[in-house]
Amino acid sequence: MPAPTRLAWLDALRGIGALAVVAEHLLTWAVPWLRPTFINLGMFGVLVFFLVSGYIIPVSLERRGDVRGFWISRFFRLYPLYAGVIVIVLALSFWLPVRPEVPRDPSAVAAHATMLLDVVGAGGVVNTMWTLSYEMVFYLMVTALFVTGVRVGRGLLSLAFAVAAMAAGLALANAPLAGPWLSWVSLVLFAAGLACVLTGVFRTAGAAVLGVMALGLLLTASPTPWFGAAILAVMFAGTAVHQWERGTGSLWPALAAGALVALTPVWALDAGWWWVQPDVWISTIALAVATFAGLMALRGRRLPGVLVWFGVISYSLYLLHLPILTVVIAITGDLRWAPAALQLGVSLLCLVLVVLASWLTYRLLERPMQALGRRLTSAGQDRGQLGNPGPVAVEQ
């Protein structure tokens, strides 16, 4: 595995992404006159996150050489904080009602259990949880590729998804499939497929089912199919960049995919919201790509420690900031027309609370759970219970 210092630039990118998302929501609610409108800060941060995931997740799985260990690691990385935030939001629901987009029936439990919220048409109890849906789709597809032995040409998937985004934008004004049944069907397939992957029993078949399910939901059930395909194009563009860096692939698929993703809203049937208007959308994508490329160019140099630290706690920052902002705004009231001094003071207080809470949850919840996941993986290796990593040797 690369030395930790070589991965500092990825943590710095995560820090930038998380801070951008926090800034988008904080400025919108408390200091609207400071919020830029030529880009969407939140989408900029999300795109940076997706590029980082696309760059590091496939190679992480390959270098681990163990799909079971990968999923144990992902579970203990994502679910403990995710579940904790859900509990907090539900506990506060007597005072701050849960978002109306969340289904008021048991299908909400099924959708949250898989994290496939957005691609089954269900709202998350925290708005930012929608991005986890596409992270999960990416994990499922990467798992299917790994288990079935596909190691080369994956950079071309970025271009394939970009073309799919363009086609979906031209053909679909909304999702062809909808309804609570999607949450239940996806939960059953998700549980059965992961059981096969983790136990090694019918592993290839289980991984293939997971990949096909993820792809089907993305293109037929996500609220805006072209947007879902565009996100996967961005993530696989990150994969293409990594393959190009290692000399195992070309860069042109990522560049071509980026161009198509940037232009898709120009003709998409469903592109009415402000931040996918061509000027804002293209500016946002360009800034995200430039930020990723800039930090990648500096990956051999020493980066600001505070930025790397924000990257370390970025998952907590991402999931906790909206509940905290919601509580503060509920206490202070609407600040959009308040005096500037009050707006800035409350914003600073919110930021301090968010950073402090994120640091605490990282230290007390995230880090211990990640360590537990590593111990469980090591214990399984010691007992010789891990399965074959796949029919093709792991790339070095």
Secondary structure, 3 states (H helix, E strand, C coil): CCCHHHHHHHHHHHHHHHHHHHHHHHHHHCCHHHCCCCCCHHHHHHHHHHHHHHHHHHHHHHHHCCHHHHHHHHHHHHHHHHHHHHHHHHHCCCCCCCCCCCCCCCHHHHHHHHCCCHHHCCCCCCHHHHHHHHHHHHHHHHHHHHHCCCCCCCCHHHHHHHHHHHHHHHHCCCCCCCCCHHHHHHHHHHHHHHHHHHHCCCHHHHHHHHHHHHHHHHHHCCCCHHHHHHHHHHHHHHHHHHHHHHCCCCCHHHHHHHHHHHHHHHHCCCCCCHHHCHHHHHHHHHHHHHHHHHHHHCCCCCCCHHHHHHHHCHHHHHHHHHHHHHHHHHHHCCCCCCCHHHHHHHHHHHHHHHHHHHHHHHHHHHHHHHHHHHHHHHHHHHCCCCCCCCCCCCCC
